[in-house]
């Protein structure tokens, strides 16, 4: 684990990035996805923690590709640590704080292949559901 920890709160339009080093928050700023991608490849290797969500596997893979130690953490666990109202800034800070807890359990995440298989499985389930729905209405 690197000495710099980065808590990342992912959203569609903006990504909140909280940089924590030397037991102090260095910055907690908002970026666009394009800015964050550039930041990943320009920043020195760090431990980057994402709250597990729909796009976290993608961003974890990008962070690893850029040379970082990337991890996913449970959204429920982060919610128990958040101290103030739910904002992107508070969420990013809570992600860093949660990752700093002793004995915290990180989530494994999925590879690209696992995500593809999951998508195929869900498409198949949807097709079966639609087919059985059509046969009931005929």
LUMDOTOR-534109 format. One line per field, with one value per atom (N, C-alpha, C): chain; z, x negated, y negated; atom name; residue in one letter. Coordinates in steps of 0.1 Angstrom, whole numbers. Example, Ala and Ser with C-alpha at 12.3 -4.5 7.8 and 13.67 -1.06 7.14 Angstrom:
unit: [A	A	A	A	A	A]
Z: [78	78	78	71	71	79]
X: [-132	-123	-132	-128	-137	-129]
Y: [57	45	33	22	11	0]
site: [N	CA	C	N	CA	C]
code: [A	A	A	S	S	S]
//
This chain:
unit: [A	A	A	A	A	A	A	A	A	A	A	A	A	A	A	A	A	A	A	A	A	A	A	A	A	A	A	A	A	A	A	A	A	A	A	A	A	A	A	A	A	A	A	A	A	A	A	A	A	A	A	A	A	A	A	A	A	A	A	A	A	A	A	A	A	A	A	A	A	A	A	A	A	A	A	A	A	A	A	A	A	A	A	A	A	A	A	A	A	A	A	A	A	A	A	A	A	A	A	A	A	A	A	A	A	A	A	A	A	A	A	A	A	A	A	A	A	A	A	A	A	A	A	A	A	A	A	A	A	A	A	A	A	A	A	A	A	A	A	A	A	A	A	A	A	A	A	A	A	A	A	A	A	A	A	A	A	A	A	A	A	A	A	A	A	A	A	A	A	A	A	A	A	A	A	A	A	A	A	A	A	A	A	A	A	A	A	A	A	A	A	A	A	A	A	A	A	A	A	A	A	A	A	A	A	A	A	A	A	A	A	A	A	A	A	A	A	A	A	A	A	A	A	A	A	A	A	A	A	A	A	A	A	A	A	A	A	A	A	A	A	A	A	A	A	A	A	A	A	A	A	A	A	A	A	A	A	A	A	A	A	A	A	A	A	A	A	A	A	A	A	A	A	A	A	A	A	A	A	A	A	A	A	A	A	A	A	A	A	A	A	A	A	A	A	A	A	A	A	A	A	A	A	A	A	A	A	A	A	A	A	A	A	A	A	A	A	A	A	A	A	A	A	A	A	A	A	A	A	A	A	A	A	A	A	A	A	A	A	A	A	A	A	A	A	A	A	A	A	A	A	A	A	A	A	A	A	A	A	A	A	A	A	A	A	A	A	A	A	A	A	A	A	A	A	A	A	A	A	A	A	A	A	A	A	A	A	A	A	A	A	A	A	A	A	A	A	A	A	A	A	A	A	A	A	A	A	A	A	A	A	A	A	A]
Z: [0	0	0	-8	-9	2	5	16	12	0	-5	-7	-1	-3	-10	-20	-27	-27	-21	-21	-33	-40	-52	-52	-53	-54	-68	-74	-89	-91	-101	-105	-121	-127	-142	-147	-142	-147	-141	-128	-120	-112	-109	-100	-89	-77	-66	-61	-60	-57	-44	-34	-21	-19	-19	-17	-2	4	18	19	25	27	39	46	59	69	70	80	78	66	63	49	48	35	27	16	7	-2	-7	-16	-17	-20	-22	-34	-46	-58	-67	-75	-85	-98	-106	-119	-128	-141	-151	-153	-159	-161	-170	-180	-188	-180	-171	-163	-153	-148	-138	-145	-157	-165	-167	-171	-173	-159	-148	-135	-131	-134	-131	-137	-149	-156	-153	-148	-144	-130	-121	-107	-103	-93	-87	-82	-82	-78	-63	-62	-49	-47	-35	-32	-35	-45	-49	-45	-38	-33	-39	-45	-51	-43	-41	-35	-46	-43	-52	-58	-71	-78	-93	-101	-115	-123	-121	-130	-122	-110	-102	-108	-114	-120	-131	-140	-151	-146	-136	-131	-123	-117	-110	-120	-131	-142	-147	-149	-155	-145	-132	-122	-121	-122	-122	-135	-146	-158	-157	-149	-147	-137	-130	-121	-106	-103	-90	-83	-70	-62	-61	-68	-68	-60	-53	-44	-45	-42	-41	-26	-22	-8	-8	1	2	5	-3	-1	12	17	30	41	40	50	50	38	37	43	41	47	62	68	83	88	80	84	81	71	67	79	81	93	91	80	77	66	61	50	38	30	18	7	5	-7	-13	-25	-32	-24	-19	-11	2	9	21	18	7	4	0	-7	-11	2	11	24	32	33	40	34	21	14	19	20	25	40	48	62	64	56	58	54	43	39	49	58	68	81	82	94	95	107	108	104	97	93	83	76	66	55	50	39	26	16	3	-6	-16	-25	-37	-42	-52	-66	-70	-83	-94	-106	-117	-128	-135	-147	-159	-170	-182	-186	-186	-190	-181	-168	-159	-162	-165	-167	-180	-190	-203	-201	-193	-191	-183	-173	-166	-175	-184	-194	-203	-207	-216	-208	-195	-187	-185	-182	-180	-192	-204	-217	-219	-216	-218	-209	-196	-186	-191	-196	-201	-213	-222	-234	-230	-220	-215	-209	-201	-194	-204	-215	-225	-233	-236	-244	-236	-223	-215	-213	-212	-211	-224	-235	-248	-249	-245	-246	-237	-226	-217	-222	-230	-235	-248	-253	-266	-265]
X: [-8	0	-9	-5	-13	-9	-18	-15	-4	-1	9	22	33	46	55	62	71	85	95	109	116	123	129	144	152	167	171	176	180	194	196	209	209	220	221	213	216	210	197	195	184	178	165	158	151	154	149	136	125	112	106	106	100	86	76	62	58	54	50	36	27	13	8	-1	-7	4	14	25	32	33	40	46	58	64	56	50	43	52	62	72	84	96	108	115	112	117	125	133	142	135	137	131	141	139	147	141	148	142	129	129	117	105	108	98	92	101	97	89	92	84	70	69	55	48	55	49	43	51	46	32	31	18	7	10	0	-5	4	1	-8	-16	-25	-16	-22	-14	-9	4	11	21	26	37	50	57	70	81	91	102	115	122	135	146	157	169	175	178	184	197	197	209	209	218	219	206	199	188	174	175	162	153	158	149	141	147	141	129	133	123	112	115	104	94	99	91	82	88	80	69	72	62	51	54	44	35	41	34	24	28	20	9	9	-2	2	15	19	23	24	30	45	54	68	76	86	94	108	118	132	136	145	150	165	171	186	192	203	210	217	221	228	218	206	195	192	191	188	199	211	223	222	217	216	205	196	184	187	195	198	203	197	201	212	212	221	231	238	248	241	249	244	241	228	224	212	209	198	185	183	171	170	181	182	180	186	185	170	163	149	141	143	136	139	152	156	150	148	141	127	120	106	106	115	116	119	128	132	121	113	102	91	91	80	84	96	100	92	89	82	91	85	92	104	103	114	113	124	125	128	119	121	128	135	142	133	134	125	126	138	140	141	143	144	135	130	122	131	125	133	140	134	140	152	151	162	173	170	181	188	181	187	196	191	200	212	211	222	233	228	237	244	237	243	254	251	260	273	271	283	291	284	292	300	294	301	313	311	322	334	330	340	347	340	347	356	353	362	374	372	383	393	387	396	403	396	403	414	412	423	434	431	441	450	444	451	460	455	463	475	474	485	496	492	502	508	504	510	521]
Y: [12	0	-12	-22	-34	-44	-54	-63	-73	-75	-84	-76	-80	-73	-83	-78	-87	-80	-88	-83	-89	-81	-86	-82	-93	-91	-93	-83	-83	-87	-96	-100	-100	-103	-103	-115	-127	-139	-143	-140	-145	-134	-135	-125	-133	-130	-137	-130	-137	-130	-136	-128	-133	-127	-135	-130	-132	-121	-120	-115	-124	-120	-127	-120	-125	-128	-119	-121	-134	-139	-151	-151	-157	-159	-169	-165	-174	-182	-176	-182	-174	-180	-172	-180	-176	-184	-175	-183	-177	-177	-166	-165	-159	-161	-154	-140	-131	-118	-119	-128	-129	-135	-145	-150	-140	-132	-121	-111	-107	-97	-103	-115	-122	-122	-125	-126	-112	-102	-88	-85	-89	-86	-96	-107	-117	-116	-112	-112	-100	-102	-92	-80	-68	-57	-59	-55	-57	-46	-45	-36	-43	-39	-46	-37	-43	-35	-40	-32	-35	-29	-36	-30	-21	-9	1	-4	-5	-9	-4	-9	-4	-6	-17	-20	-18	-13	-12	-2	9	19	13	5	-1	-10	-19	-28	-21	-10	-3	3	8	13	2	-10	-21	-26	-26	-29	-19	-7	4	2	0	-2	-14	-24	-36	-34	-22	-19	-21	-23	-25	-11	-11	-1	-5	2	-2	8	3	12	7	16	13	15	6	7	7	13	14	0	-3	-15	-16	-4	-4	-7	-2	-5	-20	-26	-40	-48	-44	-51	-52	-41	-41	-51	-54	-62	-77	-80	-94	-102	-113	-121	-132	-138	-148	-145	-154	-151	-145	-138	-131	-141	-144	-152	-144	-148	-141	-143	-155	-158	-150	-149	-141	-126	-122	-108	-104	-113	-110	-109	-118	-118	-106	-102	-90	-77	-77	-66	-64	-75	-75	-70	-76	-73	-58	-53	-39	-30	-33	-25	-25	-35	-36	-28	-23	-15	-2	3	15	27	37	49	46	35	33	43	47	57	50	52	47	57	52	60	64	76	80	73	70	64	75	70	79	76	86	83	80	76	72	85	96	109	112	110	113	104	91	81	85	90	94	106	115	127	123	114	110	103	95	88	98	108	118	126	129	136	128	115	106	104	103	102	115	126	139	139	136	136	126	115	105	111	117	123	134	142	153	147	136	130	123	117	111	121	132	143	149	152	158	148	135	125	124	126	125	138	149	161	161	154	153	144	134	124	128	139	144	153]
site: [N	CA	C	N	CA	C	N	CA	C	N	CA	C	N	CA	C	N	CA	C	N	CA	C	N	CA	C	N	CA	C	N	CA	C	N	CA	C	N	CA	C	N	CA	C	N	CA	C	N	CA	C	N	CA	C	N	CA	C	N	CA	C	N	CA	C	N	CA	C	N	CA	C	N	CA	C	N	CA	C	N	CA	C	N	CA	C	N	CA	C	N	CA	C	N	CA	C	N	CA	C	N	CA	C	N	CA	C	N	CA	C	N	CA	C	N	CA	C	N	CA	C	N	CA	C	N	CA	C	N	CA	C	N	CA	C	N	CA	C	N	CA	C	N	CA	C	N	CA	C	N	CA	C	N	CA	C	N	CA	C	N	CA	C	N	CA	C	N	CA	C	N	CA	C	N	CA	C	N	CA	C	N	CA	C	N	CA	C	N	CA	C	N	CA	C	N	CA	C	N	CA	C	N	CA	C	N	CA	C	N	CA	C	N	CA	C	N	CA	C	N	CA	C	N	CA	C	N	CA	C	N	CA	C	N	CA	C	N	CA	C	N	CA	C	N	CA	C	N	CA	C	N	CA	C	N	CA	C	N	CA	C	N	CA	C	N	CA	C	N	CA	C	N	CA	C	N	CA	C	N	CA	C	N	CA	C	N	CA	C	N	CA	C	N	CA	C	N	CA	C	N	CA	C	N	CA	C	N	CA	C	N	CA	C	N	CA	C	N	CA	C	N	CA	C	N	CA	C	N	CA	C	N	CA	C	N	CA	C	N	CA	C	N	CA	C	N	CA	C	N	CA	C	N	CA	C	N	CA	C	N	CA	C	N	CA	C	N	CA	C	N	CA	C	N	CA	C	N	CA	C	N	CA	C	N	CA	C	N	CA	C	N	CA	C	N	CA	C	N	CA	C	N	CA	C	N	CA	C	N	CA	C	N	CA	C	N	CA	C	N	CA	C	N	CA	C	N	CA	C	N	CA	C	N	CA	C	N	CA	C	N	CA	C	N	CA	C	N	CA	C	N	CA	C	N	CA	C	N	CA	C	N	CA	C	N	CA	C	N	CA	C	N	CA	C	N	CA	C	N	CA	C]
code: [X	X	X	X	X	X	X	X	X	X	X	X	X	X	X	X	X	X	X	X	X	X	X	X	X	X	X	X	X	X	X	X	X	X	X	X	X	X	X	X	X	X	X	X	X	X	X	X	X	X	X	X	X	X	X	X	X	X	X	X	X	X	X	X	X	X	X	X	X	X	X	X	X	X	X	X	X	X	X	X	X	X	X	X	X	X	X	X	X	X	X	X	X	X	X	X	X	X	X	X	X	X	X	X	X	X	X	X	X	X	X	X	X	X	X	X	X	X	X	X	X	X	X	X	X	X	X	X	X	X	X	X	X	X	X	X	X	X	X	X	X	X	X	X	X	X	X	X	X	X	X	X	X	X	X	X	X	X	X	X	X	X	X	X	X	X	X	X	X	X	X	X	X	X	X	X	X	X	X	X	X	X	X	X	X	X	X	X	X	X	X	X	X	X	X	X	X	X	X	X	X	X	X	X	X	X	X	X	X	X	X	X	X	X	X	X	X	X	X	X	X	X	X	X	X	X	X	X	X	X	X	X	X	X	X	X	X	X	X	X	X	X	X	X	X	X	X	X	X	X	X	X	X	X	X	X	X	X	X	X	X	X	X	X	X	X	X	X	X	X	X	X	X	X	X	X	X	X	X	X	X	X	X	X	X	X	X	X	X	X	X	X	X	X	X	X	X	X	X	X	X	X	X	X	X	X	X	X	X	X	X	X	X	X	X	X	X	X	X	X	X	X	X	X	X	X	X	X	X	X	X	X	X	X	X	X	X	X	X	X	X	X	X	X	X	X	X	X	X	X	X	X	X	X	X	X	X	X	X	X	X	X	X	X	X	X	X	X	X	X	X	X	X	X	X	X	X	X	X	X	X	X	X	X	X	X	X	X	X	X	X	X	X	X	X	X	X	X	X	X	X	X	X	X	X	X	X	X	X	X	X	X	X	X]
//
